[in-house]
């Protein structure tokens, strides 16, 4: 689980996160809100790229903010980005193996772990194929494989389905929904596709101008009047 208490991030004269407090249990949690709401800032704090002005974050009982960013990957923080991080010139296998090398598991289980992560995503491509030869949906699955390899504890997914057609989004939703069961990790999904969020997130939290305005079971949150006004733009 993850416990966020009073998390505050200030940028110049603005406040990207304003005393955010949230508790998420095991499973897949959605994090939604309009552009500029603070979602990516929150991921950047968890990843160690941004230092907050105040607040605390405990993940599975560990003080995450006291941990150096390079140690968080070994501990189990994994992340996908809005822009692909896989190296086109390398094979699918080698791209996933690069992340495994930082997991602290050693080389004995490397091949089995990497192939397990690739198989888990349902990627229908040769593991030895170059990433540059893959379609957009396949490349997104490579990103997910990189995020689930090596016993992750916290998997952060930043708009993984952006631009994908419905069929590929549906497959990705099923993969995301199964991440906690397969890995034991807590998954947090940021996306603007409410169908995707509804399909794979048991709970959802909503940010607006850095403030947490709702959290709870996904269906109830998406019906909340404050969420509809802030996120969906309905008066």
Steps between C-alpha positions, in 0.01 A plus 500: 500500500599866474428771756537863391473765771494876437711479184578851374704605198563864414636627167593866505183682598271202440406188693497181292385280789314659789507291820402181316405213732401161364509135600486229234484131580623215281354497149485741209419861589405766247626856530310746282451873458521773238831600341718676754323341796823360647487137388842488334646703786377231739670231290817709492499518881457124531777443242739735679519762225328769709559578867184614681485803726307305764328172565578130528461192282515146638479205261465153651620646829812661350572875510530553126608865512810421707622262231732626224338486156747243368423270794126516435534300178684224687238512778222459245376830356423457130358754260385549146510846344281681249795479262641154432822408680584179314808521279399436139828344394485233770286188508189463711691261727794735549274796576324310776828350624644850547242566770551158658869581546402776744259282699763345723391144419825393338561317175389147589132571438552771239388316188200335666390828662527696175310242296234478772447879486471494120261205505287668769426794271381274217744660259475312171855565384829313503696605812804534277323742263624859492261743666513722190318228303199495735166675469384765747294261710782247520744771608268599784501139616880507502477801733267307730731196494782729611281621785406156634832317473707434810244489782372858504315637800364822353412520129425851367330512160484842334242500217607161362209477254519848348423487127429126486190361323222346710606137449856561617377716789271218614791254501719747689223551758492127572878493539497799738215351704706182557826672604432485877404133489798407283768701678364586844557867420269796543429652158402864451357600162486856368281531191233719342311200360221443750409169337853375566495625858160340562613170349810444709494721811315389812557841660565845356628831636442839337728802503398853402750789519717287727223420748349159556126549448377139508616144557334163541341226289537594134133490403399724791783747437408540133143588605615759754368850418832667585684264268252558218537877536880499527601226264222460249426872474126471573340797674 
